[in-house]
């Protein structure tokens, strides 16, 4: 029968292999997350770049490269101005 000293010494030993396994798993998870973030940023920037390029192309195939002046608009009638400060009568 082992003595109490031997049993307490066995309980106090550090499971170094277990610690190494835990650290290895943590590093692998961290690398997997970092890789996923890098892929997502790369994908989203490519999508944004394609959207930017498509927005800069002319909408019509026959459109010229020079910007066209805006069409002439009919002048709007002037807005009526109120001559007195109390435009709305107060409700009692």
C-alpha positions as CSV (number, residue, x, y, z in Angstrom):
1,X,0.0,0.0,0.0
2,X,1.5,3.4,-1.0
3,X,2.0,5.9,1.7
4,X,0.2,9.2,2.0
5,X,3.3,11.1,0.9
6,X,3.5,9.3,-2.4
7,X,-0.2,9.9,-3.1
8,X,0.0,13.6,-2.4
9,X,3.1,13.9,-4.5
10,X,1.3,12.2,-7.4
11,X,-1.6,14.6,-7.1
12,X,0.7,17.7,-7.2
13,X,2.5,16.7,-10.4
14,X,1.7,19.0,-13.3
15,X,0.3,17.3,-16.4
16,X,2.7,19.0,-18.8
17,X,1.5,17.0,-21.8
18,X,-2.0,18.1,-21.1
19,X,-0.9,21.7,-20.9
20,X,0.9,21.4,-24.2
21,X,-2.2,19.8,-25.8
22,X,-4.4,22.7,-24.6
23,X,-2.0,25.3,-25.8
24,X,-1.7,23.6,-29.2
25,X,-5.5,23.5,-29.6
26,X,-5.7,27.2,-28.6
27,X,-3.0,28.1,-31.2
28,X,-4.8,26.1,-33.9
29,X,-8.2,27.8,-33.1
30,X,-6.5,31.2,-33.2
31,X,-4.9,30.5,-36.6
32,X,-8.2,29.2,-38.0
33,X,-10.0,32.3,-36.8
34,X,-7.2,34.6,-38.2
35,X,-7.4,32.8,-41.5
36,X,-11.1,33.1,-41.7
37,X,-10.9,36.9,-40.9
38,X,-8.2,37.4,-43.6
39,X,-10.3,35.5,-46.2
40,X,-13.4,37.5,-45.3
41,X,-11.6,40.8,-45.6
42,X,-10.1,39.8,-48.9
43,X,-13.4,38.6,-50.2
44,X,-15.3,41.8,-49.1
45,X,-12.6,44.1,-50.5
46,X,-12.8,42.2,-53.9
47,X,-16.6,42.6,-53.9
48,X,-16.2,46.3,-53.0
49,X,-13.6,46.8,-55.8
50,X,-15.8,45.1,-58.4
51,X,-18.7,47.3,-57.3
52,X,-16.5,50.4,-57.6
53,X,-15.4,49.4,-61.0
54,X,-18.9,48.7,-62.3
55,X,-20.1,52.1,-60.9
56,X,-17.4,53.9,-62.8
57,X,-18.3,52.4,-66.2
58,X,-20.9,54.2,-68.3
59,X,-24.4,52.8,-68.0
60,X,-25.0,52.6,-71.7
61,X,-22.7,50.9,-74.2
62,X,-23.0,53.7,-76.7
63,X,-22.4,56.5,-74.1
64,X,-19.5,58.8,-74.8
65,X,-16.6,59.1,-72.4
66,X,-17.3,62.9,-71.9
67,X,-20.0,63.8,-69.4
68,X,-23.1,65.3,-70.9
69,X,-24.5,68.6,-69.6
70,X,-27.7,68.2,-67.7
71,X,-30.9,68.9,-69.7
72,X,-32.4,72.4,-69.5
73,X,-35.1,72.5,-66.8
74,X,-38.1,74.8,-66.9
75,X,-37.9,77.6,-64.3
76,X,-40.1,77.0,-61.3
77,X,-42.6,79.6,-60.3
78,X,-41.4,81.7,-57.4
79,X,-42.5,80.7,-53.9
80,X,-45.1,83.1,-52.3
81,X,-43.7,85.0,-49.4
82,X,-45.6,86.0,-46.4
83,X,-45.7,89.7,-45.7
84,X,-46.7,89.7,-42.0
85,X,-44.9,87.8,-39.2
86,X,-48.1,86.2,-38.0
87,X,-48.9,84.1,-41.0
88,X,-51.1,81.6,-39.1
89,X,-53.8,82.8,-36.7
90,X,-53.4,81.6,-33.1
91,X,-55.9,79.1,-32.0
92,X,-57.5,80.0,-28.7
